[in-house]
Amino acid sequence: MKLLVTGGAGFIGSNFIHYWLKNNPQDFIVNLDKLTYAGNLENLKKIKDNPNCRFVKGDICDGKLVDEVMDGIDIVVHFAAESHVDRSIKSPSIFIKTNIIGTQVLLEGALKRKVKRFHHISTDEVFGSLNLDDLSKFDERTPYNPRSPYSASKAGSDHLVMSYFYTYGLPVTISNCSNNFGPFQYPEKLIPLAITNILEGKTIPIYGDGLYVRDWLYVEDHCRAIDLILSSGKIGETYCVGGLTEDISNLDVITKILEIMGKNKDCLEFVKDRMGHDRKYAINWSKIKQELGFIPEHDFTHWLEQTVKWYEENETWWKRLKQDEFSNYYKEQYNDL
Ligand SMILES: NC(=O)c1ccc[n+]([C@@H]2O[C@H](COP(=O)([O-])OP(=O)(O)OC[C@H]3O[C@@H](n4cnc5c(N)ncnc54)[C@H](O)[C@@H]3O)[C@@H](O)[C@H]2O)c1
């Protein structure tokens, strides 16, 4: 089988390529990635000589290139996106371009080349925000209510994907997943930012009161969920994917990291809140459990410890990323903390 993976040099995409080639060594993967600030071929160093993986540097908005790389592809797994909410607040237009227009260009290419499956990776953020005391959870029937330019652009891309199913009969599936963590995550995101700041002896910025609740899933579990959807998911369906954490706030997550790394709360620095900060996401993943047998295998606390260990052992990987572009972004975002 021949797969086109978009955004395969990013966090989840690179984990997915490792996962897929390990479990399906006979398959061939074309990895189309623009190598934005978040794309990093170091993530794929271990498989750089694998003849079954070809890297193509390019933009998913480039219709001509997309048409070329789509030739002979059976399955598209579409990860490529601008993915950081904070950056979407500062510069929304690139989110619209990549996440909406780029997705439409890929859909057009997939339709023309008659791919057997177009799987779109999306987020639980499209469903909006819950109150802290709200015990309900998002599921596949929850109406969309995105509240940041990032989540609005992902919502737009989800709608386009479904429109290609209903209008043109393109065989699509979508997964809406909660927050991922694990190796190769760019250090702007909460968990790697906290771990690497501690390793550098810096404070950890916490937005507002820190009581922002997310659901957390170890990235390999997300890869397995995608695998199950590709093999047994129903065409035209959406699957919500989530982890095993219950009502855990950002402050709880950071406190756990402090404990793992033997630090105390002096390392915390409460900073001005993110604009429009969504209070809570919670996801009900019973559909993928019942229909496809998905259950996360990675316990949060243990795999958070493993993730800390990974960042401790891969200092050269993240230290390089924290220079240049990142350091300018960090200064601007956190007022020179
Ligand atoms: N990280 C999470 O917790 C999470 C949770 C749910 C869903 N998602 C979704 O999963 C996908 C991957 O997220 P991630 O965290 O790995 O993101 P990431 O930012 O780490 O990686 C994104 C990748 O896409 C590439 N890219 C960006 N613009 C491109 C373009 N125009 N053309 C080609 N490549 C381009 C980047 O170079 C990078 O390699 C995204 O669609 C995101 O919305 C992420």
The ligand as a Tripos MOL2 file, in Angstrom:
@<TRIPOS>MOLECULE
LIG
   44    48     1     0     0
SMALL
NO_CHARGES

@<TRIPOS>ATOM
      1 N1         -0.8090   18.2740   18.9880 N.am      1 LIG1
      2 C1         -2.0020   17.9700   19.4330 C.2       1 LIG1
      3 O1         -2.2070   17.8320   20.6490 O.2       1 LIG1
      4 C2         -3.1460   17.7420   18.4780 C.ar      1 LIG1
      5 C3         -4.3530   17.2630   18.9720 C.ar      1 LIG1
      6 C4         -5.4010   17.0120   18.0770 C.ar      1 LIG1
      7 C5         -5.2170   17.2400   16.7290 C.ar      1 LIG1
      8 N2         -4.0490   17.7250   16.2690 N.ar      1 LIG1
      9 C6         -3.8840   17.9170   14.8250 C.3       1 LIG1
     10 O2         -2.8890   16.9920   14.4140 O.3       1 LIG1
     11 C7         -2.1620   17.5110   13.3120 C.3       1 LIG1
     12 C8         -0.6840   17.4840   13.6300 C.3       1 LIG1
     13 O3         -0.4580   18.2490   14.8030 O.3       1 LIG1
     14 P1          1.0190   18.4030   15.3970 P.3       1 LIG1
     15 O4          0.8800   18.7300   16.8090 O.co2     1 LIG1
     16 O5          1.8400   17.2340   14.9730 O.co2     1 LIG1
     17 O6          1.5000   19.6960   14.6060 O.3       1 LIG1
     18 P2          2.9700   20.2560   14.3560 P.3       1 LIG1
     19 O7          2.8080   21.7360   14.3660 O.co2     1 LIG1
     20 O8          3.9510   19.6160   15.2630 O.co2     1 LIG1
     21 O9          3.3180   19.7690   12.8810 O.3       1 LIG1
     22 C9          2.6980   20.2890   11.7480 C.3       1 LIG1
     23 C10         3.5020   19.8480   10.5330 C.3       1 LIG1
     24 O10         2.8240   20.3240    9.3520 O.3       1 LIG1
     25 C11         3.7980   20.9260    8.4940 C.3       1 LIG1
     26 N3          3.1370   21.9710    7.7080 N.ar      1 LIG1
     27 C12         2.6070   23.1320    8.1730 C.ar      1 LIG1
     28 N4          2.1140   23.8500    7.1400 N.ar      1 LIG1
     29 C13         2.3020   23.0960    6.0150 C.ar      1 LIG1
     30 C14         1.9930   23.2900    4.6380 C.ar      1 LIG1
     31 N5          1.3790   24.4090    4.2200 N.pl3     1 LIG1
     32 N6          2.3210   22.3270    3.7580 N.ar      1 LIG1
     33 C15         2.9560   21.1950    4.1830 C.ar      1 LIG1
     34 N7          3.2920   20.9590    5.4670 N.ar      1 LIG1
     35 C16         2.9600   21.9130    6.3720 C.ar      1 LIG1
     36 C17         4.8560   21.4940    9.4350 C.3       1 LIG1
     37 O11         6.0830   21.6960    8.7630 O.3       1 LIG1
     38 C18         4.9210   20.4090   10.4980 C.3       1 LIG1
     39 O12         5.8300   19.3890   10.1330 O.3       1 LIG1
     40 C19        -2.7100   18.9110   13.0630 C.3       1 LIG1
     41 O13        -3.6390   18.8360   12.0130 O.3       1 LIG1
     42 C20        -3.4010   19.2780   14.3710 C.3       1 LIG1
     43 O14        -4.4730   20.1530   14.1470 O.3       1 LIG1
     44 C21        -3.0060   17.9870   17.1200 C.ar      1 LIG1
@<TRIPOS>BOND
     1     1     2 1
     2     2     3 2
     3     2     4 1
     4     4     5 ar
     5     4    44 ar
     6     5     6 ar
     7     6     7 ar
     8     7     8 ar
     9     8     9 1
    10     8    44 ar
    11     9    10 1
    12     9    42 1
    13    10    11 1
    14    11    12 1
    15    11    40 1
    16    12    13 1
    17    13    14 1
    18    14    15 2
    19    14    16 1
    20    14    17 1
    21    17    18 1
    22    18    19 2
    23    18    20 1
    24    18    21 1
    25    21    22 1
    26    22    23 1
    27    23    24 1
    28    23    38 1
    29    24    25 1
    30    25    26 1
    31    25    36 1
    32    26    27 ar
    33    26    35 ar
    34    27    28 ar
    35    28    29 ar
    36    29    30 ar
    37    29    35 ar
    38    30    31 1
    39    30    32 ar
    40    32    33 ar
    41    33    34 ar
    42    34    35 ar
    43    36    37 1
    44    36    38 1
    45    38    39 1
    46    40    41 1
    47    40    42 1
    48    42    43 1
@<TRIPOS>SUBSTRUCTURE
     1 LIG1         1 GROUP 0 **** ****
